[in-house]
Amino acid sequence: MADAYLDFIRSVYRITGLDLNQYKRPQMERRILSLMRSVGVNNLADYAVLLQKDKNQLDKFINHLTINVSEFYRNPGQWEVLAQQILPQLIKKNSSLKIWSAGCSTGEEPYTLAMVLSELDTKGNHQIVATDVDQEVLKRAQEGIYNIKAAVNLPKNYLARYFDRDGEVIRVKDSLKKLIKFKWHNLLTDTIENNVDLLVCRNVVIYFTEEAKASLYRKFHQSLKPNGMLFIGSTEQIFQPQEIGFKPAAMFFYQKIS
Ligand SMILES: C[S@@+](CC[C@H](N)C(=O)[O-])C[C@H]1O[C@@H](n2cnc3c(N)ncnc32)[C@H](O)[C@@H]1O
């Protein structure tokens, strides 16, 4: 039997290279149908034609699907573990860490990394690469302009040191911006970064199928240096990490063992 959803995601793959087969269907289908209706289209075949010919609609579609919610210092307890336990251990062995924020959205996560790292190590020569599949969020990340609400969890001294504030608007200072390189990248299809010391991928795989997630964690293992760390989101967990060469290092942190 014809399946309009599968036909539609085949078209999306042809147009964008984004393989929605690797994302959980119920969530994706719900979001696609609601967006389609909001632009006045009634069926997926017509919607695919619209996306093919209208770049603005296509950008809007990708932006809607990719769910970009983020904030600075998201889940503070985990950033404290990173700052007090994980990073000191990594810095002790290496004064030029390579850190990858994968699925960085509008930048709050890599900027948080840059702040935590700057607080810990003023002399190091570290590199932070931040990637996402959505051009629109990367543009906003590079601009580094946010509403103060994005910083509710951020320690107050960080806010004062790394931002310029104008009423409700906060701007990341250039000294912090220059520590991060933002790049477009599709985690499901593109070659991964290598020689990574700390890989941060939080609240991204929740939208992926179990198979896509398992395969990505195997790629992350290859991406890391021996003893490198993977930092995942607060609702995520790797079952039987040793099977892919990780051991738990703390809640939400896994260390490459082989
Ligand atoms: C909810 S945000 C998470 C942002 C940040 N990591 C955090 O925890 O606050 C999820 C991000 O994953 C990105 N994403 C989804 N699929 C992706 C893919 N295949 N490759 C790269 N990024 C992807 C989305 O564009 C979105 O910006």
PDBQT file of the ligand as one rigid body, heavy atoms in Angstrom, charges set to zero:
ROOT
HETATM    1  C1  LIG A 301      17.270  20.319  21.114  1.00  0.00    +0.000 C 
HETATM    2  S1  LIG A 301      18.637  20.916  20.190  1.00  0.00    +0.000 S 
HETATM    3  C2  LIG A 301      19.934  20.587  21.353  1.00  0.00    +0.000 C 
HETATM    4  C3  LIG A 301      20.865  21.760  21.519  1.00  0.00    +0.000 C 
HETATM    5  C4  LIG A 301      21.974  21.577  22.560  1.00  0.00    +0.000 C 
HETATM    6  N1  LIG A 301      22.800  20.436  22.259  1.00  0.00    +0.000 N 
HETATM    7  C5  LIG A 301      21.394  21.454  23.948  1.00  0.00    +0.000 C 
HETATM    8  O1  LIG A 301      21.373  20.378  24.534  1.00  0.00    +0.000 OA
HETATM    9  O2  LIG A 301      20.925  22.478  24.476  1.00  0.00    +0.000 OA
HETATM   10  C6  LIG A 301      18.850  19.649  18.972  1.00  0.00    +0.000 C 
HETATM   11  C7  LIG A 301      19.737  20.069  17.799  1.00  0.00    +0.000 C 
HETATM   12  O3  LIG A 301      20.110  18.903  17.051  1.00  0.00    +0.000 OA
HETATM   13  C8  LIG A 301      20.222  19.275  15.695  1.00  0.00    +0.000 C 
HETATM   14  N2  LIG A 301      20.150  18.102  14.839  1.00  0.00    +0.000 N 
HETATM   15  C9  LIG A 301      19.093  17.300  14.562  1.00  0.00    +0.000 A 
HETATM   16  N3  LIG A 301      19.429  16.357  13.666  1.00  0.00    +0.000 NA
HETATM   17  C10 LIG A 301      20.749  16.561  13.372  1.00  0.00    +0.000 A 
HETATM   18  C11 LIG A 301      21.670  15.919  12.500  1.00  0.00    +0.000 A 
HETATM   19  N4  LIG A 301      21.301  14.884  11.747  1.00  0.00    +0.000 N 
HETATM   20  N5  LIG A 301      22.929  16.398  12.439  1.00  0.00    +0.000 NA
HETATM   21  C12 LIG A 301      23.309  17.477  13.199  1.00  0.00    +0.000 A 
HETATM   22  N6  LIG A 301      22.485  18.120  14.029  1.00  0.00    +0.000 NA
HETATM   23  C13 LIG A 301      21.212  17.674  14.127  1.00  0.00    +0.000 A 
HETATM   24  C14 LIG A 301      19.033  20.213  15.507  1.00  0.00    +0.000 C 
HETATM   25  O4  LIG A 301      19.181  21.046  14.365  1.00  0.00    +0.000 OA
HETATM   26  C15 LIG A 301      19.014  20.989  16.827  1.00  0.00    +0.000 C 
HETATM   27  O5  LIG A 301      19.691  22.211  16.714  1.00  0.00    +0.000 OA
ENDROOT
TORSDOF 0
